[in-house]
Each structure stands twice: as structure tokens, then as C-alpha cells.
Amino acid sequence: MPVSVGVEEELSKVLGSTRLAVSVELMVNGERVGAEDVAVLRALQSTGSLLAASEALGVNYRVLWSRVSNLERRLGVQLVRRTRGGLGGGRVMLTATAQLLVERFRVAERKASRMRLGEALGAELRIYGSDCPGVEVAASLLEERGVFAEYLRVGSIAGLDLLKRGYCHLAGVHVVDPETGRYNEVVVREGLALIRGYWREIGFMVLPGNPKNIYSPADLLRRNVVLANRNRGSGSYVLLEKLLKDLSSSLGVPVQALKRRIRGFETEYISHGEAGLAVLNGKADVAIGPRWTARQLGLDFVPLAKERFDFATRRELLKDENVETFVEVLRSKEFAEKAASVGLAVDEETGKVLVP
């Protein structure tokens, strides 16, 4: 017997609006990590504050911290570093382990939404290293080609170290040679190759209106200025060291003496976003980062230099099909257009492979 028209209409309403809903969980050291756990970590990452994260999630801050402590206890790893008082006041930061956990969950969620039967939920390409929206642009274009990328922001030098040790396929780097002023070529040694990326502006991130009038490295020496410094090994830290070396030569003062005069020089922030948040929240007056981070946080930007952001890889990985797809993405018109929208600029060398 044929189905009645009324039933057909009801069925079509349900079938037409039905989508596969997949709940993602990660297994870490035999323990389940779910969406609520990751939401807590994401809130702490985006705010840099236990109180602000608790307000964003609508829970008491003591309850939130209890959740974090319980998760750390279950997994047997440190997920959050918490500092009390000191220069700039207290803050919370995700460890690299926690950042990786959040990123693994994001990739799994994205793949689950497009999952085919029998397909693994892990990333096909792992990109570790410095923090840049160009990597996110490339990752979105890779996803359209069926390649999912895991992006861990640990700084240029840490990314290179993880690349050499086999933890990732690519390391995003922006390391200036203090002697020549050239970017990234100095780090490509010991069986590595360099894939040329793009240009971006880096400078001082300050509060709107630049109330402390910070325009040059010499301004960092003033006692009323507090710096939110990046972590050792990051490209921004290396750039600051170069700027201080140049200032040392012009003033005739040892570099170490200049470092001791900068308030906040020893206080390290893992990412551009964390350093920028410190400025936004009044814990510091200035941080070094790219223009896009300042724009994202509503901060003013004082240009210092144009720098090259490239990607290192192990030479044997140049024939890896996912690395080859990544190079194709960098060379594409779509990447050039989307990169420009976040303040990045490609050139004739973008996607070129340099093998020393």
C-alpha cells in the first residue's frame, strides 16, 4: 500500500533536516577527555584569567579550578600554569600539553563532521612552531582538499626541535639572523629543508592611543614601561635580542645591562595572543607581535620590521604527499587572497623549496 501524502510530508520534514551528530571524546592515558573538559581549557586559553574564564562559562571560579585539577590528576600531566602576584599580577596559561590536547580535539571534531566510514580521526599533517594566522589559512585550504592539519603553537625553536625529533611534519619559523638580518635560512641545517612562506609585519602591541608613547626599543628601558615578553626560542624573542644588540651598539651599553633595565623581560608568554592579552588586561604596557594579533585584540600597533614566516621540514618529507599538498596550497591563488585578508603578503618565492 502506498504511503499517504500526509505521512510523506512528515517523513520529508524529518529526513530533510537530519544530520549525523557525533560526540567526540579523546582517550589520554586511558582516561576520557570530552567536550566539557576542552571547553574549560579553551576558556582559560582565550582569557588568560581564571575569573574571566569562570564568568565566560557561567560557573564559580573555585568549581572551574577544581575541574582543572581533577583533569590533571586523572591524566597525570600538568595542563595549566598559574602564577600569583608578581610583576603584572597573576595569570593562567595552558601548557604545551594542554594546547596539544585542545588542538587534537579540534581536529577530531572537524573530521568527525565530515567522517567517512572507517576513517581515522587523527590529523594527516602536523604543523608545530610559531603562532601565525597564515597557518590557519593554509589549514582551512588543506581541509578542503581532504587533508586535516594539527597546529601547535610552541614557538619557532621548539617547533624545530620537535620537527627534528619526528613529532611533526612542518615547523613554522620566523628567526632572524642577528648578523645578516636574513630570516630562517640560519636554522635550516642537519637534514632540514625550508619551504618559503610569506611576509608579515611585526611590532609593538600597545593599548589604544599608545598612552605610554612606546615607539622604539629604547622606550622599553623606561621605568614606567612593563614588557610582556615572549618565551625564549620564539621568533619574537630572537627579534628583541637583535633590536637590543643594535641598541647596545648605539648606546655603548652591554646587552645584558639593557635586559636588566627592562621591566618584565624575564616574564615569558607562550604565544602572541597571551602576550597581547597581558597588555589588554593591564598586566603589561607593551608586547611584540604581528599586526593581526593587535587588530584581533583591539590594540594599537607600532611597526618594527617586516619578517619572513617560513616552514622547515625534514628533507625526506619533501616527497610526502601531504607535505606536497601543503606546498601546492601555499602556491595557490586562494591562499594569496585569504592571506592578504589577514595582513600577510606572498611573493614570487612563496612555496619555493630551499635545500642547503
C-alpha positions as CSV (number, residue, x, y, z in Angstrom):
1,M,0.0,0.0,0.0
2,P,1.4,3.4,-0.9
3,V,2.3,5.8,1.9
4,S,-0.3,8.6,2.4
5,V,0.6,12.1,1.3
6,G,0.4,13.4,4.9
7,V,2.9,10.8,6.1
8,E,5.2,11.5,3.2
9,E,5.2,15.2,4.1
10,E,6.1,14.4,7.8
11,L,8.8,12.0,6.7
12,S,10.3,14.5,4.3
13,K,10.5,17.1,7.1
14,V,12.5,14.8,9.4
15,L,14.7,13.2,6.7
16,G,15.4,16.6,5.1
17,S,16.7,18.1,8.4
18,T,18.5,15.1,9.8
19,R,22.3,15.2,10.1
20,L,24.7,12.8,11.7
21,A,25.6,14.0,15.2
22,V,28.9,12.7,16.5
23,S,30.1,13.2,20.1
24,V,33.9,13.3,20.2
25,E,36.0,12.1,23.1
26,L,39.7,11.6,23.3
27,M,41.4,8.8,25.3
28,V,44.5,10.1,27.1
29,N,46.5,7.7,29.3
30,G,43.4,5.6,29.5
31,E,41.1,8.5,30.6
32,R,38.3,10.1,28.6
33,V,38.6,13.8,27.7
34,G,35.3,15.2,26.5
35,A,33.9,18.5,25.2
36,E,33.3,20.0,28.6
37,D,36.9,19.4,29.6
38,V,38.1,21.0,26.4
39,A,35.7,24.0,26.8
40,V,37.4,24.7,30.2
41,L,40.8,24.7,28.7
42,R,39.7,26.9,25.7
43,A,38.2,29.4,28.1
44,L,41.4,29.7,30.1
45,Q,43.4,29.9,26.9
46,S,41.3,32.8,25.5
47,T,41.1,34.8,28.6
48,G,44.3,34.2,30.5
49,S,42.3,34.5,33.7
50,L,40.6,32.0,36.0
51,L,38.0,34.6,37.0
52,A,37.3,35.7,33.4
53,A,37.1,32.0,32.2
54,S,34.6,31.1,35.0
55,E,32.4,34.1,34.1
56,A,32.5,33.1,30.4
57,L,31.4,29.6,31.3
58,G,28.9,30.6,34.0
59,V,30.5,28.6,36.8
60,N,32.1,29.5,40.1
61,Y,35.9,30.0,39.7
62,R,36.6,27.5,42.5
63,V,34.5,24.9,40.7
64,L,36.4,25.7,37.5
65,W,39.8,25.3,39.1
66,S,38.6,22.0,40.8
67,R,37.7,20.7,37.3
68,V,41.2,21.6,36.0
69,S,42.9,20.0,39.0
70,N,40.8,16.9,38.6
71,L,41.6,16.6,34.9
72,E,45.3,17.0,35.6
73,R,45.1,14.3,38.3
74,R,43.3,11.9,36.0
75,L,45.6,12.4,33.1
76,G,48.8,12.6,35.2
77,V,50.1,15.7,33.3
78,Q,50.2,19.4,34.0
79,L,47.7,21.3,31.9
80,V,47.7,24.8,33.4
81,R,50.5,27.0,34.8
82,R,49.2,29.5,37.4
83,T,51.2,32.5,38.7
84,R,50.2,34.5,41.7
85,G,51.0,38.2,42.0
86,G,54.4,39.4,40.8
87,L,55.0,41.9,38.0
88,G,51.8,42.4,36.1
89,G,49.7,40.3,38.5
90,G,48.6,36.7,38.5
91,R,47.7,34.8,35.3
92,V,47.0,31.3,34.0
93,M,48.5,29.8,30.9
94,L,48.0,26.5,29.1
95,T,51.0,24.2,29.0
96,A,52.1,22.9,25.6
97,T,50.5,19.6,26.5
98,A,47.1,21.3,27.1
99,Q,47.4,23.2,23.9
100,L,48.0,20.0,22.0
101,L,45.0,18.4,23.7
102,V,42.8,21.3,22.6
103,E,44.1,21.1,19.0
104,R,43.7,17.3,18.8
105,F,40.1,17.7,19.9
106,R,39.5,20.4,17.3
107,V,40.9,18.3,14.5
108,A,38.8,15.3,15.7
109,E,35.7,17.4,15.8
110,R,36.3,18.8,12.3
111,K,37.0,15.3,10.8
112,A,34.0,13.8,12.6
113,S,31.7,16.3,10.9
114,R,32.9,15.1,7.6
115,M,33.7,11.5,8.6
116,R,33.6,8.6,6.2
117,L,33.1,5.0,7.4
118,G,36.4,3.6,8.8
119,E,38.3,6.9,8.6
120,A,40.7,7.7,11.4
121,L,40.1,11.0,13.3
122,G,43.8,11.9,13.6
123,A,45.5,14.7,11.6
124,E,47.3,13.8,8.3
125,L,49.7,16.7,8.8
126,R,51.2,18.1,12.0
127,I,52.5,21.7,11.9
128,Y,54.2,22.9,15.1
129,G,56.1,26.1,15.7
130,S,55.3,29.8,15.8
131,D,51.9,31.5,16.0
132,C,50.5,32.9,12.8
133,P,47.1,33.2,11.1
134,G,48.7,32.1,7.8
135,V,49.0,28.6,9.2
136,E,45.3,28.6,10.0
137,V,44.5,29.9,6.4
138,A,46.6,27.1,5.0
139,A,45.0,24.5,7.3
140,S,41.5,25.6,6.1
141,L,42.5,25.2,2.4
142,L,44.1,21.8,3.2
143,E,40.9,20.7,4.8
144,E,39.1,21.4,1.5
145,R,41.5,19.0,-0.1
146,G,40.8,16.3,2.5
147,V,44.0,16.9,4.5
148,F,43.5,17.8,8.1
149,A,46.3,19.7,9.9
150,E,47.1,19.8,13.6
151,Y,48.6,23.2,14.6
152,L,50.5,23.5,17.9
153,R,51.9,27.0,18.8
154,V,55.1,26.4,20.7
155,G,57.5,29.0,19.2
156,S,60.0,28.7,16.3
157,I,62.9,27.0,18.1
158,A,60.7,24.5,20.0
159,G,58.9,23.7,16.7
160,L,62.3,23.0,15.0
161,D,63.3,20.7,17.9
162,L,60.1,18.7,17.6
163,L,60.5,18.5,13.9
164,K,64.0,17.1,14.2
165,R,62.8,14.6,16.7
166,G,60.0,13.4,14.4
167,Y,56.9,14.8,16.2
168,C,55.7,16.9,13.3
169,H,56.0,17.3,9.5
170,L,56.5,21.1,9.4
171,A,57.8,23.8,11.7
172,G,56.5,27.4,11.3
173,V,59.5,29.7,11.9
174,H,60.4,33.4,11.8
175,V,64.0,33.5,13.2
176,V,66.2,36.4,12.2
177,D,70.0,36.0,11.9
178,P,71.4,38.8,14.1
179,E,74.4,39.1,11.8
180,T,72.8,39.2,8.4
181,G,69.2,40.2,9.1
182,R,68.0,37.4,6.9
183,Y,65.2,35.2,8.1
184,N,65.1,31.4,8.7
185,E,68.0,30.3,6.5
186,V,70.3,30.1,9.6
187,V,68.0,27.4,11.2
188,V,67.9,25.0,8.2
189,R,70.7,22.6,8.9
190,E,71.2,18.9,9.8
191,G,69.0,17.4,7.1
192,L,66.3,20.1,7.0
193,A,64.8,22.0,4.1
194,L,63.0,25.3,4.0
195,I,59.7,26.0,2.3
196,R,59.3,29.7,1.7
197,G,56.1,31.2,3.1
198,Y,55.1,34.9,3.2
199,W,55.8,38.3,4.7
200,R,54.1,39.9,7.7
201,E,54.6,43.0,9.9
202,I,55.8,42.7,13.5
203,G,55.9,45.4,16.0
204,F,54.8,46.7,19.4
205,M,51.3,45.9,20.6
206,V,50.1,48.7,22.9
207,L,46.8,50.0,24.4
208,P,44.7,52.2,22.1
209,G,46.1,55.7,21.8
210,N,49.5,54.3,22.9
211,P,49.3,56.1,26.4
212,K,52.9,55.3,27.3
213,N,54.3,56.6,24.0
214,I,56.2,53.5,23.1
215,Y,57.7,53.8,19.6
216,S,61.2,52.3,19.8
217,P,63.3,49.7,21.6
218,A,64.8,52.5,23.7
219,D,61.3,53.2,25.2
220,L,61.4,49.7,26.8
221,L,64.1,51.0,29.2
222,R,61.8,53.5,30.9
223,R,60.8,52.6,34.4
224,N,57.1,53.3,33.7
225,V,57.0,50.6,31.0
226,V,56.3,46.9,31.5
227,L,57.0,44.4,28.8
228,A,55.1,41.2,28.2
229,N,58.0,39.2,26.7
230,R,57.7,36.1,24.6
231,N,59.3,32.8,25.6
232,R,62.9,32.1,24.9
233,G,63.3,30.3,21.5
234,S,60.3,32.2,19.9
235,G,61.0,34.3,16.8
236,S,59.8,37.4,18.7
237,Y,62.3,36.8,21.5
238,V,65.1,36.4,18.9
239,L,64.0,39.7,17.2
240,L,64.0,41.6,20.5
241,E,67.5,40.3,21.2
242,K,68.6,41.6,17.8
243,L,67.0,45.0,18.5
244,L,68.7,45.2,21.9
245,K,72.0,44.3,20.3
246,D,71.7,47.2,17.9
247,L,70.7,49.5,20.7
248,S,73.6,48.3,22.7
249,S,76.0,49.3,19.9
250,S,74.5,52.8,19.6
251,L,74.4,53.5,23.4
252,G,77.7,51.8,24.2
253,V,76.0,49.7,26.9
254,P,76.3,45.9,27.3
255,V,73.2,44.0,26.1
256,Q,72.8,42.2,29.5
257,A,72.7,45.6,31.2
258,L,69.9,46.7,28.9
259,K,68.0,43.5,29.6
260,R,68.2,44.1,33.3
261,R,66.7,47.5,32.8
262,I,63.6,46.2,31.0
263,R,60.8,45.6,33.5
264,G,59.1,42.3,32.6
265,F,62.0,40.9,30.4
266,E,62.1,37.7,32.4
267,T,58.3,37.2,32.3
268,E,57.6,34.9,29.4
269,Y,54.4,34.3,27.4
270,I,54.0,31.3,25.2
271,S,52.0,32.9,22.3
272,H,51.4,36.3,20.7
273,G,47.8,36.1,21.9
274,E,48.8,35.6,25.6
275,A,51.3,38.5,25.4
276,G,48.7,40.7,23.8
277,L,46.1,39.8,26.4
278,A,48.6,40.8,29.1
279,V,48.6,44.3,27.5
280,L,44.8,44.4,27.1
281,N,44.3,43.3,30.7
282,G,46.7,45.9,32.1
283,K,49.3,43.5,33.2
284,A,51.8,45.0,30.8
285,D,52.2,48.1,28.6
286,V,53.7,46.5,25.5
287,A,54.3,43.2,23.8
288,I,56.0,42.3,20.5
289,G,53.8,40.6,18.0
290,P,52.3,40.7,14.5
291,R,49.8,43.3,13.3
292,W,47.0,40.7,13.0
293,T,47.2,39.9,16.8
294,A,47.0,43.6,17.7
295,R,44.0,44.0,15.3
296,Q,42.3,40.9,16.7
297,L,42.6,42.2,20.3
298,G,41.7,45.8,19.5
299,L,45.2,47.1,20.4
300,D,47.3,49.7,18.6
301,F,50.3,48.6,16.5
302,V,53.7,50.3,16.1
303,P,55.6,48.6,13.2
304,L,59.1,47.5,13.9
305,A,60.0,45.3,10.9
306,K,58.7,43.1,8.1
307,E,59.6,39.5,8.7
308,R,59.5,36.3,6.7
309,F,57.4,33.4,8.0
310,D,58.6,30.1,6.5
311,F,58.2,26.4,7.1
312,A,61.0,23.9,7.8
313,T,60.7,20.2,7.2
314,R,62.9,17.2,7.1
315,R,64.3,16.6,3.6
316,E,62.9,13.1,3.4
317,L,59.4,14.5,4.0
318,L,59.5,16.6,0.8
319,K,58.1,13.6,-1.0
320,D,55.3,13.1,1.5
321,E,52.0,13.6,-0.4
322,N,50.6,15.7,2.4
323,V,53.6,18.0,2.5
324,E,53.4,18.2,-1.3
325,T,49.7,19.3,-0.9
326,F,50.8,21.9,1.6
327,V,53.3,23.4,-0.9
328,E,50.5,23.4,-3.5
329,V,48.3,25.3,-1.1
330,L,51.0,27.9,-0.4
331,R,51.4,28.5,-4.2
332,S,47.6,28.8,-4.8
333,K,45.7,31.9,-5.7
334,E,43.2,31.1,-2.9
335,F,46.0,31.2,-0.3
336,A,47.3,34.5,-1.6
337,E,43.8,36.1,-1.4
338,K,43.0,34.7,2.1
339,A,46.5,35.5,3.4
340,A,46.1,39.1,2.3
341,S,42.8,39.4,4.2
342,V,44.7,38.8,7.5
343,G,47.6,41.2,6.6
344,L,50.1,38.7,5.1
345,A,51.8,39.0,1.7
346,V,53.0,36.3,-0.6
347,D,55.7,36.9,-3.3
348,E,57.4,35.0,-6.1
349,E,59.3,32.8,-3.6
350,T,56.2,31.6,-1.8
351,G,56.1,27.8,-2.0
352,K,59.8,27.6,-3.2
353,V,61.8,24.8,-1.6
354,L,65.3,25.5,-0.4
355,V,67.6,22.6,0.2
356,P,71.0,23.7,1.6
